[in-house]
Amino acid sequence: MADRISPIEPIGGLEQIERVQPVGRKESSGQFTAMLKREVERSTQERESFSVAFSKHARTRAEERGIEVTPTLMGQLASSVERASAKGATNILAFDATRAFIINVPHGRVITTMSQEEMQENIFTNIDGAVLLK
């Protein structure tokens, strides 16, 4: 049959082991801190510099539908992209009562635009977020 397993005996002498500080630990910590600061600064700069551009299709649709692209609108869209990015969204519907924009957040690109009349019977697909324009 099977042999019996004998009980495990404790290993002696563990109290004699010395704790050794890794060589260069302080230097590694300094490198990590510097790298972390660079990444935080880069992330902050990205957040501060959110910009939005219209694809050729979106610009054509905006003109056809009488949607005026003003600096105020561009600021609202950039703010929408920033807020959506913070939540991890990739494709959003940014809208108000009179117009709607489908935006690819990682690229900051408006994919298409719609006027109020076109929004009434449309279904919005392939979006993972919606942002009200302020």
Residue frames relative to the residue before (quaternion, step in Angstrom):
aa qw qx qy qz dx dy dz
M 1.0000 0.0000 0.0000 0.0000 0.00 0.00 0.00
A 0.7169 -0.4205 0.3204 0.4545 3.57 -1.20 -0.53
D 0.4648 -0.6492 0.5212 0.3015 3.53 -1.13 0.71
R 0.4923 -0.6480 0.4968 0.3015 3.52 -1.11 0.66
I 0.3960 -0.6951 0.5489 0.2425 3.52 -1.09 0.76
S 0.3385 -0.7487 0.5338 0.1999 3.52 -0.80 1.02
P 0.6001 -0.5805 0.4000 0.3779 3.60 -1.09 0.59
I 0.4854 -0.6518 0.5044 0.2917 3.55 -1.18 0.69
E 0.2510 -0.7687 0.5718 0.1381 3.51 -0.91 0.96
P 0.5236 -0.6486 0.4441 0.3286 3.60 -0.94 0.81
I 0.4328 -0.6679 0.5412 0.2714 3.54 -1.17 0.68
G 0.3210 -0.7684 0.5277 0.1674 3.55 -0.79 1.01
G 0.7507 0.4504 -0.2932 0.3843 3.52 -1.32 0.22
L 0.3911 0.7369 -0.4848 0.2627 3.63 1.16 0.18
E 0.6212 0.5649 -0.3545 0.4115 3.57 1.07 -0.59
Q 0.6204 0.5612 -0.3405 0.4293 3.60 1.22 -0.26
I 0.5336 0.6314 -0.4145 0.3804 3.62 1.23 -0.23
E 0.2858 -0.7621 0.5607 0.1520 3.54 -0.89 1.00
R 0.4214 -0.6614 0.5534 0.2806 3.54 -1.13 0.65
V 0.1360 -0.8027 0.5793 0.0395 3.57 -0.74 1.07
Q 0.3725 -0.7097 0.5556 0.2213 3.55 -0.90 0.97
P 0.4776 -0.6719 0.4732 0.3107 3.63 -0.81 0.90
V 0.5136 -0.6468 0.4740 0.3053 3.56 -1.06 0.81
G 0.8394 0.1824 -0.1452 0.4910 3.56 -0.96 0.87
R 0.2956 0.7902 -0.4999 0.1956 3.60 1.15 0.31
K 0.6538 0.5143 -0.3258 0.4493 3.57 0.92 -0.86
E 0.6431 0.5168 -0.3205 0.4654 3.57 0.99 -0.80
S 0.6387 0.5185 -0.3311 0.4622 3.62 0.95 -0.82
S 0.6446 0.5268 -0.3208 0.4519 3.55 0.95 -0.89
G 0.6509 0.5167 -0.3120 0.4604 3.58 0.99 -0.80
Q 0.6398 0.5118 -0.3193 0.4762 3.57 1.03 -0.77
F 0.6450 0.5166 -0.3196 0.4636 3.56 0.96 -0.84
T 0.6522 0.5173 -0.3142 0.4564 3.57 0.91 -0.91
A 0.6582 0.5018 -0.3113 0.4670 3.58 0.92 -0.86
M 0.6576 0.5027 -0.3102 0.4677 3.59 0.96 -0.85
L 0.6372 0.5273 -0.3207 0.4616 3.56 0.98 -0.83
K 0.6503 0.5144 -0.3156 0.4614 3.60 0.92 -0.87
R 0.6425 0.5213 -0.3249 0.4581 3.60 0.97 -0.85
E 0.6735 0.4966 -0.2977 0.4595 3.58 0.92 -0.90
V 0.6389 0.5113 -0.3286 0.4716 3.59 0.99 -0.77
E 0.6506 0.5064 -0.3141 0.4708 3.61 0.96 -0.83
R 0.6467 0.5179 -0.3149 0.4630 3.59 0.95 -0.88
S 0.6554 0.5127 -0.3011 0.4657 3.56 0.98 -0.91
T 0.6475 0.5150 -0.3092 0.4690 3.57 0.99 -0.86
Q 0.6518 0.5085 -0.3160 0.4655 3.59 0.94 -0.84
E 0.6314 0.5256 -0.3341 0.4620 3.59 1.01 -0.80
R 0.6644 0.5052 -0.3077 0.4567 3.57 0.93 -0.90
E 0.6866 0.4853 -0.2865 0.4592 3.56 1.00 -0.82
S 0.7611 0.3794 -0.2010 0.4862 3.57 1.11 -0.55
F 0.2058 0.7731 -0.5704 0.1860 3.59 0.97 0.73
S 0.0420 0.7834 -0.6186 0.0424 3.52 -0.85 0.96
V 0.2482 -0.7554 0.5938 0.1228 3.50 -1.24 0.53
A 0.0702 -0.7731 0.6295 0.0317 3.53 -1.06 0.81
F 0.4007 -0.6968 0.5410 0.2477 3.55 -1.15 0.63
S 0.4265 -0.6443 0.5633 0.2926 3.55 -1.04 0.77
K 0.6612 -0.4875 0.3669 0.4365 3.58 -1.23 0.31
H 0.6336 0.5359 -0.3187 0.4580 3.59 0.99 -0.88
A 0.6855 0.4877 -0.2895 0.4566 3.60 0.84 -0.97
R 0.6439 0.5127 -0.3312 0.4615 3.60 0.96 -0.79
T 0.6375 0.5189 -0.3198 0.4713 3.58 1.00 -0.82
R 0.6655 0.5025 -0.2992 0.4637 3.59 0.91 -0.94
A 0.6321 0.5299 -0.3368 0.4541 3.60 0.97 -0.81
E 0.6627 0.4954 -0.3067 0.4705 3.59 0.93 -0.87
E 0.6624 0.5147 -0.3038 0.4516 3.60 0.92 -0.92
R 0.7592 0.3964 -0.1886 0.4805 3.55 1.00 -0.84
G 0.5083 -0.6914 0.3976 0.3248 3.57 1.25 0.20
I 0.4184 0.6788 -0.4924 0.3488 3.59 1.10 0.64
E 0.2632 -0.7851 0.5472 0.1221 3.54 -0.53 1.24
V 0.2523 -0.7633 0.5813 0.1256 3.55 -0.78 1.09
T 0.0049 -0.8195 0.5689 -0.0696 3.55 -0.23 1.35
P 0.6521 -0.4870 0.3799 0.4396 3.61 -1.21 0.22
T 0.6117 0.5463 -0.3504 0.4524 3.60 1.06 -0.69
L 0.6542 0.4997 -0.3081 0.4767 3.58 0.92 -0.90
M 0.6493 0.5148 -0.3245 0.4562 3.59 0.91 -0.87
G 0.6339 0.5207 -0.3227 0.4721 3.60 1.05 -0.72
Q 0.6447 0.5137 -0.3123 0.4722 3.58 1.01 -0.83
L 0.6658 0.4961 -0.3021 0.4682 3.58 0.95 -0.86
A 0.6377 0.5192 -0.3229 0.4684 3.59 1.00 -0.81
S 0.6406 0.5143 -0.3150 0.4752 3.58 1.01 -0.82
S 0.6341 0.5296 -0.3209 0.4632 3.58 1.03 -0.81
V 0.6520 0.5082 -0.3076 0.4712 3.56 0.96 -0.89
E 0.6411 0.5296 -0.3201 0.4539 3.58 0.97 -0.86
R 0.6890 0.4726 -0.2835 0.4707 3.59 0.84 -0.96
A 0.6611 0.5003 -0.3073 0.4672 3.59 0.98 -0.81
S 0.6290 0.5379 -0.3264 0.4566 3.57 1.03 -0.77
A 0.6332 0.5402 -0.3221 0.4511 3.57 1.02 -0.81
K 0.7096 0.4242 -0.2446 0.5067 3.58 1.16 -0.60
G 0.5548 -0.6499 0.3722 0.3624 3.59 1.27 0.00
A 0.4072 0.7144 -0.4793 0.3066 3.61 1.19 0.30
T 0.2632 -0.7784 0.5489 0.1535 3.56 -1.13 0.61
N 0.7786 0.0769 -0.0491 0.6209 3.61 1.08 -0.66
I 0.0299 -0.8367 0.5456 -0.0376 3.56 -0.56 1.16
L 0.3294 -0.6462 0.6421 0.2480 3.47 -1.45 0.26
A 0.0566 -0.7687 0.6370 0.0117 3.59 -0.58 1.15
F 0.1247 0.8320 -0.5206 0.1456 3.57 -0.58 1.10
D 0.1128 -0.7164 0.6762 0.1293 3.47 -1.44 0.23
A 0.7817 -0.3613 0.2192 0.4587 3.61 -1.21 -0.24
T 0.7947 0.3518 -0.1632 0.4669 3.60 1.06 -0.60
R 0.8116 0.1284 -0.0501 0.5678 3.61 1.17 -0.31
A 0.1407 -0.7774 0.6089 0.0717 3.53 -1.27 0.49
F 0.1260 -0.7812 0.6102 0.0388 3.54 -1.16 0.71
I 0.2158 -0.7186 0.6418 0.1582 3.57 -0.98 0.85
I 0.0401 -0.8246 0.5625 -0.0457 3.57 -0.67 1.15
N 0.3074 -0.6911 0.6226 0.2006 3.54 -1.08 0.85
V 0.3717 -0.7888 0.4508 0.1907 3.56 -0.35 1.29
P 0.6826 0.4939 -0.3401 0.4177 3.69 0.67 -0.91
H 0.7508 0.3606 -0.2131 0.5107 3.60 1.05 -0.69
G 0.3607 -0.7501 0.4856 0.2670 3.60 1.26 -0.14
R 0.4912 0.6734 -0.4066 0.3740 3.55 1.06 0.76
V 0.3439 -0.7015 0.5888 0.2069 3.55 -0.90 1.03
I 0.3007 -0.7843 0.5246 0.1391 3.56 -0.68 1.17
T 0.7843 -0.1415 0.1137 0.5932 3.57 0.95 -0.90
T 0.2577 -0.7477 0.5934 0.1497 3.53 -1.32 0.34
M 0.0949 -0.7807 0.6150 0.0572 3.56 -1.24 0.49
S 0.3794 -0.6907 0.5650 0.2445 3.50 -1.18 0.63
Q 0.7347 -0.4217 0.2960 0.4413 3.57 -1.31 0.15
E 0.6506 0.5282 -0.3235 0.4394 3.60 0.90 -0.88
E 0.6997 0.4763 -0.2703 0.4588 3.58 0.92 -0.86
M 0.6182 0.5584 -0.3446 0.4328 3.59 1.15 -0.50
Q 0.5665 0.6604 -0.3826 0.3107 3.61 1.06 -0.67
E 0.8204 0.2070 -0.1062 0.5222 3.61 0.86 -0.82
N 0.5133 0.6573 -0.4179 0.3604 3.60 1.20 0.20
I 0.2538 -0.6973 0.6473 0.1742 3.47 -1.32 0.54
F 0.2641 -0.7692 0.5633 0.1456 3.57 -0.82 0.96
T 0.0274 -0.8054 0.5917 -0.0197 3.59 -0.66 1.11
N 0.8074 0.3009 -0.2330 0.4509 3.52 -1.37 0.27
I 0.5312 0.5484 -0.4614 0.4519 3.54 0.98 0.92
D 0.1990 -0.7834 0.5738 0.1322 3.56 -1.14 0.53
G 0.7866 0.1594 -0.1430 0.5792 3.54 1.22 0.44
A 0.1489 -0.7525 0.6327 0.1061 3.52 -1.29 0.38
V 0.0905 -0.7911 0.6049 0.0044 3.53 -1.02 0.92
L 0.3385 -0.7113 0.5789 0.2106 3.56 -0.91 0.95
L 0.4161 -0.7012 0.5189 0.2567 3.58 -0.86 0.94
K 0.1359 -0.7839 0.6020 0.0679 3.58 -0.96 0.88
